[in-house]
Amino acid sequence: MHGHINADDVRWPTLEVRAAAFDRLGACAAVLDSDGVIVDTNQAWRLFAHLNDGTPGSTGVGVNYLDVCDRAAAAGVHVSGEVAAGLREILSGDRDRIDAEYPCASPAEDRWFMLRASALPVRDGAGAAVFHVDITARKQLIDQLVVVADRDELTGLPNRRAADRHLDEALAAARSTGASMWLLFIDIDEFKAVNDTYGHQVGDEL
């Protein structure tokens, strides 16, 4: 039989244990105060900054993260403006959490990250915890699945699903620019009939 658990009887982790757990998170993590100033970062955050030519002066403790987002938005990184607006809502108490996905290119590969920010009281006031998680592998898998799903099993050519999507994209582009659009339909079954009757070389030439 389970009895009632009193919160006073629960042995909460010490500050040292919690700090160690924060530092060992796989995600890049930072804590912001009510003004958006970074007051703490974990090891993953600092390592990422080091490996990507960042410096403590630009991404570390004491830096206003809202200013960093605003500068990126002014440079054309649209998602940074959305993040900055969402963080301001969190710090003002109008929102509990924001999520965003964004590309982050490197010389080695095109990477994708997921950002999550949540309200977190800091120094008896408003604050936020910001996490960046590398989701490149997930994005690559999704892209691979889309390619497979968009291909006809027999011919390897784009299937109806892919054709519909490309047509929608082309129509949208034509409407936005006022340009004309030409659409050519090819009957794959007729190609197959040519191949079966006259051989693949004739079908390829056709």
Order of alpha helices (4+ residues) and beta strands (2+ residues): alpha-beta-beta-alpha-alpha-alpha-alpha-beta-beta-beta-alpha-alpha-alpha-alpha
